[in-house]
Each structure stands twice: as structure tokens, then as C-alpha cells.
Amino acid sequence: MTGKVLTFGELLLRFCPDADGQWLATNTMPFHVGGAELNVATALAIWNIPVKYFTALPDNGLTDQLLTYLQKRGIDITAISKSDGRLGTFYLTKGKDMKHDAVIYDRAGSSFAKLNVGNVNWDEILQDVSWFHFSAICPALSQEATELCEEALKTASERGIYISVDLNYRAKLWQYGKQPIEVMPQLAKYCDLIMGNVWAAEKLLGIPVLGDIHESGQKSIYLKEGLRSSEDVIKAFPKCKVVANTFRFDQQDGINYYTSIYADGEFHSSATYNADNVIDKVGSGDCFMAGLIYGIYNQSTYKETLDFATAAAFAKLFIEGDATTSTVDDIINTIRYEI
């Protein structure tokens, strides 16, 4: 590939109150610039992959500062539009996971939420693009966002652009009368790479998880189900060439983590990564997605791609903020291999 990777989604500010409420006493609350697709773009820019980010932001001075922030990180911001609305935000208690009850979204009426079909010049935005990436967070926002995603995917597909999706499931966002299973299959049919986990594939794509795989807790059982699920995804969505799954299990304050990839009829799994404590759980999956794009873009083998993406995702757990700061060399030096 020689063109740019375009990531499409909403830029968000994440505010991080502490669990004990000390932010009220100190009048301070940490924040981070993020959003799933921006996290992917940030990682790719660090790894010297040409990347462009498309979102919509309000036309004000705060946006100007954010655009400068993105430019300094090597991200092409020429596709970002300024429009009416506000900046999307969310609140997540420090140290918690995005799937945890501690997350509070404040995204209604944002500039991104107001984007509509027919108002985006996709031909212009996709002109120098060879890879288009989005996540299931976008169509979770509204019917309009779903239609906009499909418009983008149709245009990208017609141009022969490689398309990837992260099956992020955020239950609190699906509030406009549609269930994920009613929306995501019609978008997944355009995708060359589908990333998520077996439970997300069940919830969003209708690919069932067979049996009670939690009963044993064994890696071999989870991977066997990962292979079966991956095969079923490719059968259901013939355009899909690659399916990648993460298996991340919280253990008190720590993590047990490994991954798999299925492509060209071959199934690969990663080594297991363990840690007793982590710093920030947000963005690890985005970093894994970025690692997959990095490897495939550079024509690495699928096993090499998986090993890099897994190490990148695990390293992100020890970096505060939404996006990684690890370089390619940092990640390569931490890759673990099965003994």
C-alpha cells in the first residue's frame, strides 16, 4: 500500500474523576484527548504510517488548539470539518474500563453527531487513501451516523480501498431504537478486516458463541472458539479476508491477555501476556487495531502482524492516556513468543 490510512470517528475529551471524589476538593480533574479512531491514527503516525483523520468539530478556538495538537503528532487534518455543534466528551473513573458502569457519555448535539448523508465529499476525502478504518462506536450513535458510515463504506469499496472495522460494543450508546445486530451486518459486508472478540461477533454480527467457554477458562478452549467464530465470520461476510480476536481477562487489578488472527485459511495465536497491575485500560484495543494495520500495510506475515499488534496493545496498558506513545522499536523489544 502507498496511500494514506483514513480513520473516521468522533474526537472526544475524556475526563477522569477519581473514585473517591477528591477532584471536588482539589478543583482538578485529569483529561485526555481521544476517541477510538483517533487513538488508532495517533499510533500509526508514531509508527510512520501516513494517516489522515476525519471528524467534525465545532468552529471555535478550542478546536484550533486541538487541530494544532493533532498536526504536531503527524496526523493529516485536512479532512476535518468545522461545523455547528459542540465537542463530544465522556467521563470515566480513573483506572476503570470503557465497558464499566463508571463511564458517562456527554455526546448529544456534538458536531460529529450532526454530520449527515450527502454533506460529505467522500470522493475528495478518499482521493489519496488506500485504507479506511472505522469502529462500531460510530453507528451506535444514531441512525444518521449509521447511514453516513454506509455512504462512506460504499464509496471506499467502489474505489477498491481496504476497509477495517473494530467491533467496539458500547451498550450505553445504542439508544436510538436499533439493536447492533440490526445495523452492523450491513456495514461489516464491506470490510476486509474485522477485529473484535468472539462475544462482540455474537452481539454485533450474530455469530453465536457455542457452549459455555468460560467454564474451563483454558486458553486452548478460547482459541478453539476463536477459530470457529473467525471461520463463521468469513462465511457470513465473503469480502472479509482477515479476522482478529482479543482475549483480555481482568484479574483483580491485573490482566491476562492474548490474541488470534485468521487469514488465508490459517489460524495464529499470540503468546500470553500477564500483569499484576495496569495503569490505563483505555485505548489498548485501539492500539491492537493500529498494530494490525501497521503489519498488513507493511506486508508483514500475519503471524508477525499479530505479534506486533499484541505487544503494542499490552504495552498501552502501562501508558496513561487514550493513545500509545510507544515507538516501533519499543514494541518489537517487548514481543513475547510461545515457548
PALO-551319 format. One line per field, with one value per residue (C-alpha): x, y, z. Coordinates in pm, 1 decimal, always signed. Example, Ala and Ser with C-alpha at 12.3 -4.5 7.8 and 13.67 -1.06 7.14 Angstrom:
! PALO-551319
xx = c(+1230.0 | +1367.0)
yy = c(-450.0 | -106.0)
zz = c(+780.0 | +714.0)
END
This chain:
! PALO-551319
xx = c(+0.0 | +117.5 | -183.1 | -287.3 | -485.2 | -803.5 | -963.3 | -1320.6 | -1486.5 | -1551.8 | -1278.4 | -1360.3 | -1226.0 | -1207.5 | -1239.6 | -1107.7 | -1258.4 | -1107.0 | -1327.6 | -1316.6 | -1428.3 | -1108.2 | -1137.6 | -1406.9 | -1173.5 | -875.5 | -1067.2 | -868.3 | -969.8 | -726.8 | -834.6 | -711.3 | -771.6 | -901.2 | -1172.9 | -1122.0 | -1038.3 | -812.9 | -623.3 | -557.4 | -443.3 | -209.6 | -38.7 | +3.4 | +155.4 | +412.8 | +494.6 | +543.9 | +234.1 | +78.8 | -251.4 | -541.5 | -822.1 | -1175.8 | -1413.2 | -1629.6 | -1552.4 | -1713.3 | -1578.4 | -1408.9 | -1074.0 | -1065.2 | -1088.4 | -800.0 | -587.4 | -689.0 | -604.3 | -258.3 | -221.5 | -304.8 | -79.6 | +216.5 | +160.3 | +195.4 | -172.7 | -316.2 | -606.2 | -713.9 | -1030.0 | -1154.9 | -1458.8 | -1573.2 | -1947.0 | -2221.4 | -2248.2 | -2017.9 | -1723.6 | -1813.3 | -1691.6 | -1718.0 | -1631.6 | -1459.0 | -1349.8 | -971.3 | -845.3 | -1179.7 | -1265.1 | -1481.2 | -1730.1 | -1759.6 | -2063.1 | -1837.8 | -1850.0 | -2079.3 | -2120.7 | -2192.5 | -2203.6 | -2553.3 | -2558.1 | -2191.1 | -2062.0 | -1985.3 | -2336.0 | -2476.9 | -2294.0 | -2545.5 | -2551.5 | -2495.5 | -2299.5 | -1958.1 | -1744.9 | -1614.2 | -1453.8 | -1232.3 | -1159.0 | -1071.4 | -863.0 | -523.2 | -644.7 | -571.8 | -715.3 | -1038.4 | -1092.6 | -1395.9 | -1543.1 | -1883.4 | -1895.1 | -1993.8 | -2313.6 | -2404.9 | -2467.6 | -2769.1 | -2948.7 | -2788.4 | -2442.5 | -2520.8 | -2628.7 | -2316.3 | -2097.9 | -2264.8 | -2223.9 | -1851.5 | -1812.0 | -1985.9 | -1762.0 | -1446.4 | -1543.5 | -1607.7 | -1256.1 | -1101.9 | -989.1 | -904.4 | -1162.9 | -1133.6 | -1372.1 | -1327.7 | -1632.9 | -1633.9 | -1955.5 | -2075.8 | -2417.0 | -2485.0 | -2457.5 | -2718.5 | -3016.7 | -3192.0 | -3420.2 | -3188.9 | -3000.1 | -2643.1 | -2749.1 | -2988.5 | -2710.4 | -2362.6 | -2403.5 | -2495.1 | -2172.8 | -1949.0 | -2021.5 | -1790.0 | -1497.7 | -1172.9 | -1060.7 | -1289.1 | -1139.6 | -1303.8 | -1366.4 | -1599.4 | -1855.5 | -1863.7 | -1906.1 | -2207.8 | -2361.8 | -2294.6 | -2281.6 | -2498.4 | -2213.0 | -2302.4 | -2057.8 | -2103.6 | -2121.7 | -2005.6 | -1644.5 | -1596.7 | -1645.1 | -1287.1 | -1108.8 | -848.2 | -665.7 | -697.5 | -1077.8 | -1099.9 | -873.7 | -1073.3 | -1384.5 | -1189.1 | -1106.7 | -1464.7 | -1601.6 | -1346.8 | -1439.4 | -1808.6 | -1741.8 | -1569.3 | -1850.3 | -2108.9 | -1911.5 | -1727.3 | -1540.9 | -1365.3 | -1009.2 | -885.3 | -1047.5 | -860.0 | -972.3 | -851.4 | -893.0 | -844.9 | -943.3 | -926.9 | -776.6 | -827.5 | -602.4 | -420.0 | -465.1 | -437.0 | -411.7 | -363.5 | -493.1 | -553.4 | -571.2 | -731.5 | -640.8 | -576.8 | -717.1 | -452.6 | -502.3 | -233.5 | -232.9 | -7.1 | +187.3 | +8.9 | +83.1 | +21.1 | +47.2 | -48.4 | -129.1 | -208.3 | -213.6 | -481.6 | -712.7 | -847.0 | -708.3 | -549.0 | -788.0 | -732.7 | -358.9 | -412.1 | -612.7 | -337.1 | -83.5 | -283.2 | -298.8 | +75.0 | +166.6 | -65.3 | +17.8 | +388.4 | +318.8 | +440.5 | +326.9 | +3.4 | +190.7 | +439.4 | +147.8 | -28.7 | +280.9 | +346.6 | -16.3 | -41.3 | +275.8 | +161.7 | -177.6 | -28.1 | +227.8 | -55.6 | -193.4 | +103.0 | +71.5 | -157.6 | -390.9 | -601.1 | -328.2 | +6.7 | +341.2 | +543.0 | +769.9 | +810.0 | +1141.6 | +983.8 | +718.9 | +948.3 | +1167.9 | +872.0 | +723.9 | +679.7 | +683.3 | +533.5 | +792.9)
yy = c(+0.0 | +351.8 | +569.1 | +705.3 | +530.1 | +725.2 | +680.3 | +804.3 | +876.7 | +1128.8 | +1310.4 | +1306.1 | +1458.2 | +1202.9 | +1343.7 | +1121.9 | +1183.0 | +980.6 | +722.2 | +897.7 | +1236.7 | +1421.3 | +1615.9 | +1820.3 | +1919.5 | +1995.6 | +2156.6 | +1943.2 | +1661.9 | +1495.9 | +1475.2 | +1310.2 | +1370.2 | +1056.2 | +867.5 | +514.4 | +611.7 | +899.0 | +661.6 | +440.3 | +739.6 | +858.6 | +520.7 | +493.2 | +840.7 | +747.7 | +436.7 | +641.9 | +519.1 | +807.3 | +868.8 | +1107.6 | +1161.8 | +1265.9 | +1402.8 | +1711.3 | +1970.8 | +2299.5 | +2615.0 | +2780.1 | +2849.9 | +2522.7 | +2332.8 | +2536.1 | +2426.1 | +2062.8 | +2076.3 | +2210.7 | +1929.0 | +1667.2 | +1825.9 | +1816.8 | +1441.9 | +1389.4 | +1337.4 | +1480.5 | +1701.9 | +1829.7 | +1616.1 | +1750.6 | +1972.6 | +2258.8 | +2292.9 | +2373.6 | +2177.1 | +2105.1 | +1886.7 | +1538.1 | +1432.1 | +1145.4 | +1079.4 | +762.4 | +696.6 | +669.3 | +316.0 | +177.3 | +8.7 | +162.6 | -121.3 | -45.0 | +125.4 | +416.6 | +561.1 | +860.4 | +987.7 | +1350.5 | +1347.5 | +1461.4 | +1756.3 | +1728.2 | +1848.1 | +1488.0 | +1372.8 | +1636.5 | +1507.2 | +1390.3 | +1181.8 | +1391.6 | +1663.1 | +1492.9 | +1493.8 | +1139.1 | +1143.9 | +1429.8 | +1287.1 | +940.4 | +1067.1 | +972.5 | +689.0 | +315.5 | +206.7 | +315.7 | +237.8 | +289.0 | +128.7 | +12.3 | +312.8 | +541.6 | +361.1 | +322.3 | +698.2 | +743.6 | +634.4 | +928.9 | +811.7 | +462.2 | +598.3 | +814.0 | +510.6 | +314.0 | +603.9 | +613.6 | +237.4 | +219.5 | +491.2 | +336.2 | -8.2 | +122.7 | +267.5 | -64.7 | +76.6 | -175.9 | -144.8 | -242.5 | -230.9 | -265.2 | -428.9 | -199.8 | -259.8 | +21.7 | -70.1 | +281.7 | +428.8 | +212.3 | +424.4 | +525.5 | +223.8 | -8.1 | -308.9 | -368.3 | -684.1 | -474.4 | -238.7 | -389.6 | -678.7 | -433.7 | -243.7 | -547.0 | -677.2 | -406.0 | -496.4 | -673.0 | -693.5 | -747.3 | -713.4 | -770.3 | -1074.9 | -1373.3 | -1205.7 | -889.1 | -1100.6 | -1261.3 | -935.1 | -725.4 | -974.9 | -1263.7 | -1517.5 | -1731.1 | -1832.4 | -2206.1 | -2362.6 | -2224.5 | -2148.3 | -1967.9 | -2296.0 | -2412.6 | -2079.9 | -2256.3 | -2071.2 | -2368.6 | -2364.0 | -1990.4 | -2018.4 | -2308.4 | -2092.7 | -1804.2 | -2018.5 | -2136.3 | -1784.5 | -1648.5 | -1912.3 | -1830.2 | -1456.5 | -1513.4 | -1742.7 | -1480.9 | -1190.3 | -1318.1 | -990.6 | -1032.9 | -1164.4 | -1132.6 | -1182.7 | -1091.5 | -1153.9 | -1035.8 | -1227.4 | -992.2 | -1105.4 | -881.9 | -1042.5 | -810.1 | -515.2 | -712.8 | -853.5 | -1186.0 | -1115.0 | -1297.8 | -1270.7 | -1457.6 | -1394.3 | -1598.6 | -1532.7 | -1736.9 | -2042.9 | -2027.2 | -1957.4 | -1799.4 | -1713.5 | -1497.2 | -1566.0 | -1493.8 | -1163.0 | -1120.0 | -825.6 | -781.0 | -411.0 | -180.9 | +198.2 | +274.2 | +28.8 | +278.7 | +251.7 | -92.7 | -237.0 | +66.1 | +3.3 | -360.6 | -241.8 | +2.3 | -279.1 | -492.1 | -203.8 | -140.4 | -501.5 | -554.1 | -213.2 | -306.4 | -654.9 | -841.1 | -1200.5 | -1242.3 | -1401.7 | -1112.6 | -870.4 | -1041.7 | -1049.5 | -678.6 | -577.5 | -783.8 | -640.2 | -287.8 | -338.8 | -485.0 | -203.5 | +52.0 | -77.7 | +86.9 | +425.6 | +689.6 | +845.2 | +726.1 | +666.4 | +491.2 | +666.7 | +351.1 | +351.8 | +58.3 | -33.3 | -12.4 | -260.8 | -500.2 | -523.1 | -637.2 | -902.9 | -1234.6 | -1568.3 | -1902.9 | -2137.6)
zz = c(+0.0 | -76.4 | +8.9 | +344.5 | +613.9 | +687.7 | +1028.4 | +1071.9 | +1405.2 | +1678.0 | +1868.5 | +2239.1 | +2554.5 | +2835.9 | +3186.9 | +3466.1 | +3811.1 | +4093.2 | +4260.8 | +4599.2 | +4471.3 | +4562.3 | +4235.6 | +4407.9 | +4688.1 | +4465.8 | +4175.6 | +3932.9 | +3701.3 | +3458.0 | +3093.7 | +2774.7 | +2404.5 | +2240.8 | +2062.9 | +1927.2 | +1570.9 | +1674.4 | +1902.7 | +1600.4 | +1394.7 | +1670.7 | +1693.6 | +1316.4 | +1297.3 | +1562.9 | +1356.2 | +1038.0 | +855.4 | +654.7 | +828.3 | +786.9 | +1036.3 | +952.1 | +1211.4 | +1266.5 | +1532.4 | +1640.5 | +1481.3 | +1779.1 | +1939.8 | +2132.3 | +1804.5 | +1663.9 | +1957.9 | +1907.8 | +1538.5 | +1619.6 | +1873.4 | +1606.7 | +1345.4 | +1581.9 | +1612.9 | +1239.7 | +1159.5 | +836.7 | +949.1 | +605.3 | +608.8 | +943.2 | +904.4 | +1126.6 | +1180.4 | +1426.8 | +1746.0 | +2035.3 | +2129.0 | +2248.7 | +2593.3 | +2836.2 | +3197.8 | +3316.2 | +3672.7 | +3678.7 | +3618.6 | +3502.1 | +3173.7 | +2899.3 | +2943.8 | +3315.2 | +3467.9 | +3560.3 | +3206.9 | +3144.8 | +2787.6 | +2701.4 | +2321.4 | +2227.0 | +1988.3 | +1900.2 | +1563.0 | +1469.6 | +1562.3 | +1327.1 | +1019.4 | +758.7 | +444.2 | +133.2 | +312.4 | +299.3 | -14.9 | +17.6 | -327.5 | -215.5 | +128.4 | -9.6 | -301.0 | -154.0 | +70.5 | +41.5 | +381.4 | +554.4 | +922.2 | +1145.3 | +1455.3 | +1572.7 | +1804.3 | +1516.6 | +1406.1 | +1775.1 | +1794.7 | +1567.6 | +1252.7 | +1074.6 | +1178.5 | +1050.9 | +714.1 | +697.0 | +768.4 | +491.6 | +249.2 | +329.2 | +302.9 | -34.5 | -177.1 | -32.2 | -157.5 | -507.9 | -506.6 | -402.3 | -66.9 | +205.4 | +485.5 | +852.2 | +1145.7 | +1519.9 | +1675.2 | +1978.3 | +2171.7 | +2396.1 | +2533.7 | +2664.8 | +2315.3 | +2141.3 | +2246.0 | +1922.1 | +1878.7 | +1686.8 | +1817.8 | +1693.1 | +1509.6 | +1301.5 | +1193.2 | +1194.2 | +944.7 | +667.5 | +740.0 | +800.6 | +449.0 | +312.4 | +539.0 | +451.7 | +814.2 | +1113.6 | +1460.9 | +1797.3 | +2010.9 | +1996.3 | +2222.5 | +2012.2 | +1697.7 | +1862.4 | +1981.2 | +1671.8 | +1384.4 | +1504.1 | +1507.5 | +1811.1 | +2082.0 | +2122.8 | +2465.1 | +2796.6 | +2709.8 | +3042.6 | +3225.7 | +3181.0 | +3149.1 | +2938.0 | +2662.9 | +2428.8 | +2463.6 | +2399.5 | +2095.3 | +1956.3 | +1979.2 | +1827.1 | +1524.2 | +1481.4 | +1519.0 | +1268.8 | +1012.6 | +1057.1 | +1016.2 | +683.3 | +567.9 | +658.9 | +508.4 | +197.6 | +137.2 | +472.2 | +438.8 | +797.3 | +1138.7 | +1457.4 | +1814.4 | +2152.1 | +2477.2 | +2770.8 | +3117.3 | +3422.4 | +3730.9 | +4030.1 | +3934.2 | +3666.5 | +3318.0 | +3135.0 | +2761.9 | +2430.5 | +2075.3 | +1749.7 | +1376.2 | +1096.8 | +732.5 | +416.7 | +591.2 | +865.5 | +1234.4 | +1453.3 | +1822.5 | +2033.2 | +2347.2 | +2674.7 | +2845.8 | +3219.7 | +3456.6 | +3820.5 | +3775.3 | +3484.8 | +3457.8 | +3196.8 | +3021.8 | +2768.9 | +2417.0 | +2437.5 | +2179.4 | +1956.2 | +1978.9 | +1879.1 | +1578.1 | +1483.7 | +1510.9 | +1267.8 | +1020.6 | +1062.4 | +988.6 | +692.8 | +544.7 | +555.3 | +412.0 | +719.9 | +761.3 | +955.1 | +1246.0 | +1256.2 | +1237.0 | +1526.4 | +1747.0 | +1690.2 | +1747.5 | +2066.5 | +2215.9 | +2123.8 | +2287.8 | +2604.6 | +2632.0 | +2610.6 | +2941.1 | +3114.5 | +2941.4 | +3087.0 | +2831.5 | +2541.0 | +2280.2 | +2285.0 | +2296.4 | +2217.0 | +1912.1 | +1674.9 | +1839.2 | +2185.9 | +2079.7 | +1893.9 | +2203.5 | +2416.7 | +2184.6 | +2362.7 | +2183.7 | +2280.4 | +2426.9)
END
